[in-house]
């Protein structure tokens, strides 16, 4: 897997100060995408142990709330194994930090295993999933942590317990 960027301080892609990983490679090709250069699976640099170690070091800071995964497409089948390995390491090292992931796939498809070999296992490691493709016609600048009205901020743990989608509520 390649990655487009690692931001050690990000306040736009989830609550609080976060570390964000932008993976390379996406086949959704949403019109109006904010990061079209990351559609190319060869864009950026190889994601190696050094990048995992750097992310873990950035997350060690007490003021960092968690990790956000964006793209490109973290859930693309060719990215899943590397992303899963990373989130497992984060969970092990920092169980109190949250993990958010942005994807153009739908929660229901990921949960049912329709998207790649590791989609369900990866989903189970997340706290919040922002799902659905960016839809230019539904773009709303006033939306918090998402670009278009069709996208959902899903509390993954609550959704699994309830057996239905439960929206994330930052007042919990």
N, C-alpha and C positions, 0 to 999 in steps of 0.2 A: 504494500500500500504506500502511496505517496501522500504527502500532506501539503496544503497550500500555506498554512500559517499556524503558529502557536502564539496566542496572546496571553502573556503572564498576568495582565490586568485588563479585565473586560467588565463593563457595567451594563452592556446593552443586551446580553443574551441569557438573562435569568436574573434572579434577585441577588443583590449584594455584589461584592467584588468576586470575580470568578476567573478561572483559567479557562481559555477556550482553545479547542483544537478544531481547525478547519481541514477536513480530509479532502483529498482530490478524488474526482470521479463521480459523475452523476449522469444518469440517462433520462431523467425527467425533462430536462431542458425547458423549464418553465419560462414563458415570455415575461420579461421584466425582472428576472432573477437578479438579486443584488451581487452575485458572485459567479458570473458565467465563466470566468477563466478557470474555475475549479471543476467545471464539467469534464475536463480532460483528465483521464486517469494518470497520465504521465506528467501532469503539471506539478511544479514544486519540487520537493526533495523526498527521498526515501524516508519512511517512518521506521526508525531503528530503536534499539535499546537506549541509545543516547537521548532520543526525544522523550521516551517514556520516563527516563530518569529526570530529565529537565522538568517535565510536567509534575512529577512527584515532588520535586524540590520546590517548585512554585506553589503547589498546594499546601506545603508545610507551613506557610505563613499563617499566623492565627487569624488575620483579618480576611482571608480568602474563604468564602462560603462554600464553593464547590467547583465542579468541572462542567463545562458545556461542550457538547459535541455538535459540530455543524459541518457544512460542506460547501460544495460537493454533497455526497450522500453517505453518511456513516453506515446506513443499513443496506447499502448496495451489497449483494452477495460477495463480491470480491474484496470488500472492506471489512466485512463482519468479523472475521477471525482476529485481525489485528486490533480492532476496536474492542472486542470482547476481552482480549488479553489485557488491554489497558484498563478497562473498567474493573476487572477483577483485581488488578494490582492496586487501583485507587481504593476500592472497597476494603481490601486487606490493610492498607497503610493508614487510611483515613475514614473509618466507619462513620464518623460524625459529619462528613462533608456530603453534600447532595450532588447528584449527577443528572443533568438535563441533556436531552438529545433532540435535535431538530431533524425531521425526516419528511420527505415527500410521500412516503408510503402511509397507509392507514393502519392505525392501531390494530384493528380486527384482523388484517392480513398478516401483520407481524406476529400476533398472538397465535394465529392458527398455523404458523410455520410456512405460509405460502411464499415468503420472500427469503430464500436462501437457507442454508443449513443451520445457522446460528441465531436466526432472528428471535425466536422465542427465548432462548437463554440470554441473549443480549438484552432484550426487553425487560426481563426479570431483574436485571441489575440496575435498572434506572429508577429514579424517583419521579421525574416528570418527562413526558414525551410531548413534543409539539409536533403534531402530525398533519399530513395533508400537503398537497402541492401548493406553491404560491400561485394564486389566481389574480392576475393583473386587474381584472374587472372588479374584484372584491378587495382591492388594496385599500387599507384604511390606516392612515398615519397615527391615529389616536389609539390604536390597539396596543396593549402592553405585551411585549415579548413575542409578537407574531406580526406578519406582514399583511395577511389577508383574512377576511372574516370567516372563510371556510376552515381555517386552521384551528385546531383544538389544543388547549393546554391540559393534558391528561395526567392526573395523579395515578401513577401506575400501580402502586401498592393498594390504594383504595379501590381501584377498578378491578384488580384481580380478586380482592375479597368480595366485592359486591357482584361480580359476574356481569357487570355492565360498565360503560364508560362513566367515570367520575371526574369532573373537571377539577383542576388544581385551584385551590383557594389559598392565597398568600396570607390570609388572616387566621389560618389554623395554628 
